[in-house]
Amino acid sequence: RKNTKRVPSFRKLLRTSKIKLDNKLKNKQYKQQSAAKKYRKEQKKLREAVRDAISRKPFPLEECKKKQVAQKWEEEEEEDALPLDMMDEDDLKLMEDLAQKASFLTRDLSSNEPVHVKKRKHESVIDKYEKVPRRMQTEPEKELIHLLPIKDKGGIIPQTMEKPVLHVAQDEEDDTEEMEEAEDFNEEPLPVLTPEEMAAQRRQKLQERKRHIAALASGILSEPDNNIKKLKELRAMLMEQDPNVAVIVRKLVMVSLMEVFKDIVPSYKIRPLTEAEKATKVKKETQKLREYEEGLVSQYKFYLENLEQTIKDWKQRKLKKSNVISLKAYKGLAEIAVKCLCELLVALPHFNFHNNIIVLIVPLMNDASKMISQLCFEAVKKLFKQDKLGYASLGVVKVISGLVRGRNYDVRPEVLKVFLHLRIKEVELQKDSEDIAPKKKFMTYKEKRKNLSRMQRKWKKAEEKLERELLEAEASESKEKKLKLHTETLNIVFVTYFRILKKAQKSPLLPAVLEGLAKFAHLINVEFFDDLLIVLHSLIASGVLRYRESLHCILSAFHILSGQGDVLNIDPMKFYTHLYKTLFSLHAGGTNDDIGIVLQCLDVMFAKRRKQVSQQRALAFLKRLSTLALHVLPNSSVGILATNRVLMQTFPKMDLLLDNESQGSGIYLPELDEPEHCNAQNTALWELHLLQRHYHPTVQKFAAHLIAGAPTEGSGALSLDLSQRPATELFEAYSIRGMTFNPPVAAVTPRRKDTFSHMDSFIDEELKKQLQQHISETIVHKRLDFAKHLKESSLS
């Protein structure tokens, strides 16, 4: 048949749309696939037919079966067969010919299929294979190579060829010869390397690995979208198997991957695509971006799993089957893995699997290894300090609370001290805060139609549109959401604190709890104030607390009372008495650092509660603090004198202590522990005269200022640098913890002694002449005669 289909011209191809051309190409490919599929089916049928023809062999019937069948036929013939005289000669001859053929015995009579179920085409093929002569079992089977069949009018003619045996034998001989040569080669001993050669070989391998890591990392950073496979290749190097360089290479790959992820990770969280999104058609750029994000998330997940497995293997003291790395080396690998996790915790708080990193890092804060626990502490502190919204902080606080409860409060105190670095300054204190400060809402169409004119509606619409655009451009979290997160975080913190106060008062976590309560006490709900003050006072009265812990109790109590506690009618006189009684426990030794907490307590007790403090109490504290300033370090003296300055300026009649004359009856009792009844108005601040001669210049300035009555202006006033800074800040500024003196001590220049150029300026002229004459004379050494005197005496 002549093909009338013409080849399209080039101009026609230009007019054809791209979609049509794509469809034509797809149809062509589909036809080719269907033709190939059809050909494979035919080949399969041919192979099955050949296999059946080879395996099928005629089995002779047993004699007993033949007899039984003959008897049955005879009986049936006697009953049902027609008499022979009623049959034609042609029919009889045909029946005899059919009886001689036994081809029907080869058919499977148990099958229910009809005899002529297959096509004639297949029957002819099978008949052809049936005519192929059978092979004996003793004859060796020859391998056949099936060639392409030939198709003619009669059907398909299969083509086969025997596989040559001679070449196979020759190849086997060659293989055996090669194996023997390889065995001979293996039997030769390997060259023994000297330690220097082994070290050089190791350096060379390490240099090659470093170059490979650098090339992969630079390729990924240059084009992250197109080089996601290189990221997979770089991650595969975490399984380095060469025992000489395995440890160092794995460490380098861990750090390199961490830096790569910090650079290429986007500033948003990648969510998995839904089924509907996967089914929709998108642009090529969008599809490419989706594939890149999916590959990035999967590689990041595998990397985190590798780090986690490294840490688990070290914790469980497990060795891999390959035994490439020893147990000692696993500790170094685990430390690097922890460092990488800490860096990712701080650098990528917005990205996927951040909660998984938190779950890994927080339990390691309680690890026995000091280095690993310190790394985790620092990472969590950094995370708290830089977390402005509160999502990451809330996740960490939840995990820490669960860890403390799960370990039955048997954790290190540093785990709870991390709470002190939370950036929480205000929370939602009332449930109806949304009603008090309602969210700004835009007017509905009905409200505009009812309340505004047409022109006003037009202006209002433009104004609301501008406000919406400004809100979208700002892209900042609302204050209400932030307060909600902070409130939830602080609730978990307080639940943890209260559990420890209730169930584990003798736990080493108590100091950290009291310190945390002292910081966040002003944010506690009013309902818990009475119970909490009772618990704090019972802890102080029990005597089991150390001095620093009791100071935290006092600070917590006054923070509670200075905030919402103003509405409560509670007299904290017992806390004033305890602080007054224990002030002399401070000294220039180990308790010098506790003075910072004392200064905070005094600020809350007097400056913020000046209306509730009596004059007698203020005078007693002023006198005792002046005495304490004599025997502490200079930074503590500066902080205490700054507090005394605040007391003298806040409370009237404090200048009584600058006068020698006594006021009222009674004598000052310094040993009495009750500030209200020690008669402090009958004493004087004689300590200030001693502090005026202190070796520290700042202490001298404060003492002279207080003796002058702490004036705010005039000759006795302090400089702005000292007067405007709080006592706690001055205490830290003048600290000598770093072995430095503030202000720095001026260098003392040694006095130069007078030197004289003329050494003989004080010698008399006459003596000078005799000396010169003696020096100029030449001395002739004569032989000494010790017997001269004896000779002269004998002659005489």
Secondary structure as GFF3:
##gff-version 3
##sequence-region A 1 796
A	DSSP	alpha_helix	10	15	.	.	.	ID=ss1
A	DSSP	alpha_helix	18	55	.	.	.	ID=ss2
A	DSSP	alpha_helix	63	80	.	.	.	ID=ss3
A	DSSP	three_ten_helix	84	86	.	.	.	ID=ss4
A	DSSP	alpha_helix	89	100	.	.	.	ID=ss5
A	DSSP	three_ten_helix	103	106	.	.	.	ID=ss6
A	DSSP	alpha_helix	120	130	.	.	.	ID=ss7
A	DSSP	beta_strand	144	152	.	.	.	ID=ss8
A	DSSP	beta_strand	155	162	.	.	.	ID=ss9
A	DSSP	alpha_helix	166	187	.	.	.	ID=ss10
A	DSSP	alpha_helix	195	222	.	.	.	ID=ss11
A	DSSP	alpha_helix	228	236	.	.	.	ID=ss12
A	DSSP	three_ten_helix	237	239	.	.	.	ID=ss13
A	DSSP	alpha_helix	246	264	.	.	.	ID=ss14
A	DSSP	alpha_helix	275	279	.	.	.	ID=ss15
A	DSSP	alpha_helix	284	315	.	.	.	ID=ss16
A	DSSP	alpha_helix	327	347	.	.	.	ID=ss17
A	DSSP	alpha_helix	354	364	.	.	.	ID=ss18
A	DSSP	alpha_helix	370	386	.	.	.	ID=ss19
A	DSSP	alpha_helix	391	406	.	.	.	ID=ss20
A	DSSP	alpha_helix	413	417	.	.	.	ID=ss21
A	DSSP	three_ten_helix	418	421	.	.	.	ID=ss22
A	DSSP	alpha_helix	433	436	.	.	.	ID=ss23
A	DSSP	alpha_helix	445	451	.	.	.	ID=ss24
A	DSSP	alpha_helix	454	474	.	.	.	ID=ss25
A	DSSP	alpha_helix	479	503	.	.	.	ID=ss26
A	DSSP	alpha_helix	510	520	.	.	.	ID=ss27
A	DSSP	three_ten_helix	521	523	.	.	.	ID=ss28
A	DSSP	three_ten_helix	526	528	.	.	.	ID=ss29
A	DSSP	alpha_helix	529	542	.	.	.	ID=ss30
A	DSSP	alpha_helix	547	562	.	.	.	ID=ss31
A	DSSP	three_ten_helix	564	567	.	.	.	ID=ss32
A	DSSP	alpha_helix	573	582	.	.	.	ID=ss33
A	DSSP	three_ten_helix	583	585	.	.	.	ID=ss34
A	DSSP	three_ten_helix	590	594	.	.	.	ID=ss35
A	DSSP	alpha_helix	595	602	.	.	.	ID=ss36
A	DSSP	pi_helix	603	607	.	.	.	ID=ss37
A	DSSP	three_ten_helix	610	612	.	.	.	ID=ss38
A	DSSP	alpha_helix	615	628	.	.	.	ID=ss39
A	DSSP	three_ten_helix	629	631	.	.	.	ID=ss40
A	DSSP	alpha_helix	634	650	.	.	.	ID=ss41
A	DSSP	three_ten_helix	654	658	.	.	.	ID=ss42
A	DSSP	three_ten_helix	680	682	.	.	.	ID=ss43
A	DSSP	alpha_helix	687	691	.	.	.	ID=ss44
A	DSSP	alpha_helix	697	707	.	.	.	ID=ss45
A	DSSP	alpha_helix	720	723	.	.	.	ID=ss46
A	DSSP	alpha_helix	727	733	.	.	.	ID=ss47
A	DSSP	alpha_helix	765	776	.	.	.	ID=ss48
A	DSSP	alpha_helix	788	795	.	.	.	ID=ss49
###
